[in-house]
């Protein structure tokens, strides 16, 4: 199943909402705003992460780079 992830980035924690390809909410969580923690969350999902949407802003630039380098 393809999954689509939306992220609201803040200094300490990021809120993640995972939707199925049918638009159903699969999972919601708050994780530490660190690439390793977010990567672990994404890898534990039951499905293929097709797309990740991050809010635009200075807090998401370094996170985008790190997640891209990690293969997301």
Secondary structure, DSSP 8 states (H G I E B T S, - for coil): -EEEEEEEE-SSEEEEEEEETTS-EEEEEEEESSHHHHHHHHHTSSSEEEEEEE--SHHHHHHHHHHHHTT-
